[in-house]
Structure formats: C-alpha cells, structure tokens
Amino acid sequence: MASRFSYITASQLISLQQRRNTKLAIVDVRDDERSYDAHIAGSLHYASGGFYERIPDLVRSLQGKDSVVFHCALSQVGITITAS
C-alpha cells in the first residue's frame, strides 16, 4: 500500500468532500481551540492531548477510507492529507 503526504487548501478539501466516490475521513486534532475556531462538519475529533492513547480507536474508525485529512491548529497554510 503506497502512501503519500501533501498539503491541501480548504478549497481542495471541499472539493474532495463533494466527490461521491472518495472515501474520505477528516481527523481534527485540535484541542480547546476547536470549540471556538469552527468545527469541521463530519470530522472525527481526536484531540492532540490524548492522541497517542486513542490511536487504536482511530485506526478502527479509518477502516475502508481511501484518504485521511489531518487538521491541526498549525495548519493555517493548508491541511495535511495522506492518501493510499
């Protein structure tokens, strides 16, 4: 399984979300700032503070997904995507 990492813009994310054949998961790893900096509709919330402990749960949640977008407070320039 080949993987690649890249940054995408918010516009590119919206485009990915609108494709019917894409099995996409958005993982929001923001902590408290998530509540006041806007929630991403349909995203999975895995706060960075407890991220490592919840990895097994995250892996189960991502079963069957083609692409995963991770969003954090520092991704002001773009959003990291990993695609297989």
Wavefront OBJ file of the C-alpha trace (Angstrom):
o trace
v 0.000 0.000 0.000
v 1.623 3.205 -1.181
v 1.073 6.390 0.785
v 1.824 9.983 0.024
v 1.703 13.112 2.107
v 0.844 16.578 0.887
v -0.811 19.784 1.965
v -4.177 20.828 0.633
v -6.144 24.040 0.898
v -9.603 24.396 2.381
v -10.980 24.684 -1.170
v -9.315 21.416 -2.148
v -10.793 19.743 0.938
v -14.279 20.905 -0.001
v -13.736 19.535 -3.500
v -12.664 16.174 -2.052
v -15.725 16.107 0.209
v -18.022 16.676 -2.764
v -16.697 13.710 -4.752
v -19.098 10.841 -4.293
v -16.546 8.092 -4.932
v -13.984 9.304 -2.376
v -13.964 7.544 0.971
v -12.590 10.459 2.973
v -12.040 10.890 6.703
v -11.180 14.211 8.319
v -9.395 13.959 11.657
v -9.391 17.145 13.725
v -6.583 17.031 16.290
v -7.159 20.479 17.762
v -7.761 20.696 21.495
v -9.768 23.556 23.052
v -9.389 25.841 20.036
v -11.714 23.507 18.116
v -14.712 24.736 20.089
v -14.201 28.397 19.194
v -12.317 28.156 15.880
v -15.098 26.326 14.000
v -15.981 22.690 13.861
v -15.365 20.822 10.589
v -18.622 19.102 9.676
v -18.302 15.323 9.633
v -14.831 15.291 11.157
v -13.576 12.839 13.757
v -12.226 14.568 16.865
v -9.017 13.132 18.281
v -7.532 15.924 20.391
v -3.751 16.088 20.317
v -3.635 15.949 24.119
v -4.763 12.308 24.186
v -3.979 11.331 20.619
v -1.478 8.517 21.267
v -3.763 6.702 23.686
v -6.590 6.749 21.131
v -4.639 5.515 18.090
v -6.196 2.017 18.177
v -9.671 3.603 18.115
v -8.620 5.930 15.286
v -7.327 3.014 13.220
v -10.691 1.261 13.603
v -12.519 4.467 12.625
v -10.457 4.763 9.439
v -11.188 1.263 8.153
v -12.242 1.428 4.496
v -11.170 5.045 3.939
v -9.134 5.977 0.845
v -7.849 9.299 2.146
v -7.349 10.842 5.548
v -7.040 14.554 6.208
v -5.487 15.662 9.497
v -6.274 19.186 10.623
v -4.493 20.899 13.489
v -4.243 24.431 14.854
v -0.951 24.908 12.996
v -2.319 24.028 9.564
v -3.109 27.635 8.694
v -1.380 27.284 5.322
v -3.025 24.030 4.367
v -4.290 20.728 5.637
v -2.208 17.582 5.622
v -3.576 14.688 3.612
v -2.379 11.119 3.356
v -3.720 9.071 0.504
v -3.252 5.420 -0.218
l 1 2 3 4 5 6 7 8 9 10 11 12 13 14 15 16 17 18 19 20 21 22 23 24 25 26 27 28 29 30 31 32 33 34 35 36 37 38 39 40 41 42 43 44 45 46 47 48 49 50 51 52 53 54 55 56 57 58 59 60 61 62 63 64 65 66 67 68 69 70 71 72 73 74 75 76 77 78 79 80 81 82 83 84
